[in-house]
């Protein structure tokens, strides 16, 4: 498993515990609870084993996957993949419940990636991903949004 993801995964309970609820974004239009729900939806999407449409031209997918596996951060203000809107989000959750759901879904995803040698996911930009690539995607995605809200430093 991706060591950067593993390290962040182990730190996340403490990081989430430090979130007070008054954090505001340095960019973008989401508020804190929306962001946490959005990232959690990413975990659920990766757990869904759905064949989402890949919008990146087939010949460019290898370059997108090289970027994914690099140390380069995700682009700020990028468009949310359409497939993230296909998984429903519970409404009216409080911060505590959103943080618990975040950790629960992340733990389910990690367990699936660790225990299923045939694990795969599909991302509209990065294509079909194996467990290591999916772990890298979520490492980058979590960091991207936690930096956005000043929860962790760049």
MARKOLDREN-642895 format. One record per residue (C-alpha): z, y, x; residue number from 1. Coordinates in pm, 1 decimal, always signed. Layout:
! residues N
<r w="Z" v="Y" u="X" resi="NUM"/>
...
//
This chain:
! residues 154
<r w="+0.0" v="+0.0" u="+0.0" resi="1"/>
<r w="-69.0" v="+354.3" u="+108.1" resi="2"/>
<r w="+226.3" v="+470.7" u="+323.3" resi="3"/>
<r w="+202.0" v="+836.1" u="+213.5" resi="4"/>
<r w="+220.1" v="+726.3" u="-148.3" resi="5"/>
<r w="+514.5" v="+494.1" u="-69.7" resi="6"/>
<r w="+707.2" v="+775.2" u="+99.3" resi="7"/>
<r w="+644.2" v="+1017.8" u="-187.4" resi="8"/>
<r w="+720.5" v="+745.6" u="-443.1" resi="9"/>
<r w="+1061.8" v="+689.0" u="-285.0" resi="10"/>
<r w="+1136.0" v="+1063.7" u="-284.9" resi="11"/>
<r w="+1025.4" v="+1130.3" u="-643.1" resi="12"/>
<r w="+1351.7" v="+1052.6" u="-827.3" resi="13"/>
<r w="+1531.2" v="+1314.1" u="-613.8" resi="14"/>
<r w="+1241.6" v="+1560.6" u="-638.7" resi="15"/>
<r w="+1224.7" v="+1525.6" u="-1018.2" resi="16"/>
<r w="+1601.4" v="+1567.4" u="-1039.1" resi="17"/>
<r w="+1566.0" v="+1901.6" u="-858.3" resi="18"/>
<r w="+1328.4" v="+2040.0" u="-1124.5" resi="19"/>
<r w="+1518.8" v="+2291.4" u="-1336.2" resi="20"/>
<r w="+1254.5" v="+2377.0" u="-1594.9" resi="21"/>
<r w="+1203.9" v="+2740.9" u="-1500.6" resi="22"/>
<r w="+936.5" v="+2672.2" u="-1235.9" resi="23"/>
<r w="+613.4" v="+2860.1" u="-1291.8" resi="24"/>
<r w="+269.4" v="+2787.0" u="-1147.8" resi="25"/>
<r w="+118.6" v="+2967.5" u="-850.6" resi="26"/>
<r w="-222.9" v="+2901.9" u="-1011.2" resi="27"/>
<r w="-362.1" v="+2750.0" u="-1330.1" resi="28"/>
<r w="-260.7" v="+2780.8" u="-1692.8" resi="29"/>
<r w="-35.6" v="+2479.7" u="-1753.2" resi="30"/>
<r w="+336.9" v="+2522.5" u="-1794.9" resi="31"/>
<r w="+578.5" v="+2280.2" u="-1627.3" resi="32"/>
<r w="+607.7" v="+2025.0" u="-1907.9" resi="33"/>
<r w="+229.0" v="+2022.5" u="-1957.3" resi="34"/>
<r w="+184.4" v="+1956.7" u="-1585.8" resi="35"/>
<r w="+431.5" v="+1667.1" u="-1583.1" resi="36"/>
<r w="+264.2" v="+1518.5" u="-1892.4" resi="37"/>
<r w="-77.9" v="+1564.8" u="-1730.0" resi="38"/>
<r w="+25.7" v="+1380.1" u="-1413.3" resi="39"/>
<r w="+187.4" v="+1105.7" u="-1622.6" resi="40"/>
<r w="-136.1" v="+1071.8" u="-1819.6" resi="41"/>
<r w="-305.5" v="+1008.4" u="-1485.3" resi="42"/>
<r w="-71.0" v="+713.5" u="-1424.7" resi="43"/>
<r w="-144.3" v="+578.7" u="-1772.9" resi="44"/>
<r w="-518.0" v="+619.6" u="-1719.4" resi="45"/>
<r w="-493.3" v="+420.4" u="-1395.6" resi="46"/>
<r w="-300.4" v="+149.8" u="-1580.7" resi="47"/>
<r w="-551.7" v="+126.9" u="-1863.9" resi="48"/>
<r w="-821.2" v="-85.0" u="-1694.2" resi="49"/>
<r w="-1076.1" v="+120.3" u="-1883.5" resi="50"/>
<r w="-1429.3" v="+167.3" u="-1754.8" resi="51"/>
<r w="-1444.1" v="+545.5" u="-1782.7" resi="52"/>
<r w="-1778.8" v="+714.7" u="-1730.7" resi="53"/>
<r w="-1829.8" v="+811.4" u="-1367.2" resi="54"/>
<r w="-1976.6" v="+1162.2" u="-1367.8" resi="55"/>
<r w="-2040.4" v="+1177.5" u="-993.4" resi="56"/>
<r w="-2395.7" v="+1068.3" u="-907.0" resi="57"/>
<r w="-2384.6" v="+713.0" u="-772.7" resi="58"/>
<r w="-2519.6" v="+813.1" u="-431.0" resi="59"/>
<r w="-2238.2" v="+1070.6" u="-389.1" resi="60"/>
<r w="-1946.2" v="+841.0" u="-481.9" resi="61"/>
<r w="-1897.4" v="+717.5" u="-120.5" resi="62"/>
<r w="-1860.7" v="+1078.8" u="+0.0" resi="63"/>
<r w="-1614.6" v="+1153.6" u="-281.7" resi="64"/>
<r w="-1414.6" v="+843.1" u="-186.0" resi="65"/>
<r w="-1411.0" v="+950.6" u="+181.2" resi="66"/>
<r w="-1270.2" v="+1285.9" u="+67.7" resi="67"/>
<r w="-1013.9" v="+1103.9" u="-145.3" resi="68"/>
<r w="-892.0" v="+902.1" u="+152.1" resi="69"/>
<r w="-882.5" v="+1207.6" u="+379.8" resi="70"/>
<r w="-591.0" v="+1445.6" u="+430.4" resi="71"/>
<r w="-779.1" v="+1726.8" u="+255.9" resi="72"/>
<r w="-597.9" v="+1853.6" u="-56.9" resi="73"/>
<r w="-741.0" v="+1857.0" u="-407.2" resi="74"/>
<r w="-917.4" v="+2175.9" u="-509.8" resi="75"/>
<r w="-708.5" v="+2430.3" u="-696.9" resi="76"/>
<r w="-811.9" v="+2508.2" u="-1055.0" resi="77"/>
<r w="-1034.8" v="+2199.7" u="-1073.2" resi="78"/>
<r w="-1146.6" v="+2087.7" u="-1417.4" resi="79"/>
<r w="-935.3" v="+1813.4" u="-1579.5" resi="80"/>
<r w="-1133.2" v="+1487.0" u="-1608.6" resi="81"/>
<r w="-1240.0" v="+1425.4" u="-1967.6" resi="82"/>
<r w="-1087.7" v="+1075.0" u="-1964.6" resi="83"/>
<r w="-740.7" v="+1227.6" u="-1920.9" resi="84"/>
<r w="-774.5" v="+1361.2" u="-2274.5" resi="85"/>
<r w="-839.5" v="+1013.9" u="-2417.2" resi="86"/>
<r w="-483.6" v="+888.0" u="-2361.5" resi="87"/>
<r w="-243.8" v="+1039.6" u="-2611.3" resi="88"/>
<r w="+59.2" v="+1231.8" u="-2493.3" resi="89"/>
<r w="+382.0" v="+1224.9" u="-2690.5" resi="90"/>
<r w="+449.8" v="+1567.4" u="-2840.4" resi="91"/>
<r w="+777.2" v="+1757.5" u="-2848.5" resi="92"/>
<r w="+937.5" v="+1595.0" u="-2544.9" resi="93"/>
<r w="+1213.7" v="+1778.4" u="-2363.4" resi="94"/>
<r w="+1212.1" v="+1817.9" u="-1983.9" resi="95"/>
<r w="+1456.6" v="+1530.8" u="-1931.6" resi="96"/>
<r w="+1241.4" v="+1295.3" u="-2141.7" resi="97"/>
<r w="+920.5" v="+1408.6" u="-1969.0" resi="98"/>
<r w="+1073.0" v="+1341.0" u="-1625.8" resi="99"/>
<r w="+1194.6" v="+997.2" u="-1739.5" resi="100"/>
<r w="+850.5" v="+910.4" u="-1880.2" resi="101"/>
<r w="+688.4" v="+1030.3" u="-1555.2" resi="102"/>
<r w="+905.9" v="+792.2" u="-1349.4" resi="103"/>
<r w="+871.8" v="+503.6" u="-1596.0" resi="104"/>
<r w="+491.5" v="+520.8" u="-1597.1" resi="105"/>
<r w="+476.2" v="+566.5" u="-1220.1" resi="106"/>
<r w="+697.4" v="+261.7" u="-1169.6" resi="107"/>
<r w="+474.8" v="+56.0" u="-1401.0" resi="108"/>
<r w="+166.3" v="+167.5" u="-1207.9" resi="109"/>
<r w="+321.8" v="+89.8" u="-869.9" resi="110"/>
<r w="+434.2" v="-253.8" u="-990.9" resi="111"/>
<r w="+83.5" v="-329.8" u="-1119.0" resi="112"/>
<r w="-79.0" v="-215.7" u="-793.1" resi="113"/>
<r w="+174.0" v="-414.4" u="-584.6" resi="114"/>
<r w="+160.8" v="-736.7" u="-784.9" resi="115"/>
<r w="-201.2" v="-760.9" u="-897.1" resi="116"/>
<r w="-435.5" v="-844.6" u="-609.2" resi="117"/>
<r w="-728.2" v="-774.0" u="-843.0" resi="118"/>
<r w="-603.1" v="-428.2" u="-943.7" resi="119"/>
<r w="-865.2" v="-157.8" u="-1002.9" resi="120"/>
<r w="-898.3" v="+173.7" u="-1179.5" resi="121"/>
<r w="-1185.3" v="+409.7" u="-1255.1" resi="122"/>
<r w="-1180.6" v="+783.2" u="-1197.7" resi="123"/>
<r w="-1467.3" v="+995.9" u="-1332.9" resi="124"/>
<r w="-1514.3" v="+1175.6" u="-999.8" resi="125"/>
<r w="-1415.7" v="+908.6" u="-746.1" resi="126"/>
<r w="-1557.3" v="+598.0" u="-914.7" resi="127"/>
<r w="-1406.3" v="+251.9" u="-915.7" resi="128"/>
<r w="-1093.6" v="+241.1" u="-699.1" resi="129"/>
<r w="-881.3" v="-35.1" u="-552.3" resi="130"/>
<r w="-500.4" v="-16.1" u="-531.7" resi="131"/>
<r w="-493.6" v="+172.8" u="-200.6" resi="132"/>
<r w="-746.2" v="+429.5" u="-322.2" resi="133"/>
<r w="-558.9" v="+468.0" u="-651.7" resi="134"/>
<r w="-232.2" v="+519.8" u="-462.3" resi="135"/>
<r w="-402.0" v="+787.9" u="-251.2" resi="136"/>
<r w="-538.5" v="+954.0" u="-565.2" resi="137"/>
<r w="-192.0" v="+976.8" u="-717.6" resi="138"/>
<r w="-36.2" v="+1088.0" u="-389.5" resi="139"/>
<r w="-283.3" v="+1377.7" u="-377.3" resi="140"/>
<r w="-253.5" v="+1451.5" u="-748.6" resi="141"/>
<r w="+128.3" v="+1460.6" u="-751.5" resi="142"/>
<r w="+139.4" v="+1676.6" u="-438.9" resi="143"/>
<r w="-128.6" v="+1908.7" u="-576.9" resi="144"/>
<r w="+66.2" v="+1983.6" u="-892.8" resi="145"/>
<r w="+410.5" v="+1987.5" u="-733.4" resi="146"/>
<r w="+281.3" v="+2241.9" u="-479.4" resi="147"/>
<r w="+128.6" v="+2434.5" u="-770.1" resi="148"/>
<r w="+477.3" v="+2475.2" u="-917.5" resi="149"/>
<r w="+661.6" v="+2523.8" u="-588.1" resi="150"/>
<r w="+849.0" v="+2196.2" u="-636.4" resi="151"/>
<r w="+742.7" v="+2083.1" u="-289.6" resi="152"/>
<r w="+600.8" v="+2282.4" u="+1.0" resi="153"/>
<r w="+244.4" v="+2255.9" u="+126.6" resi="154"/>
//
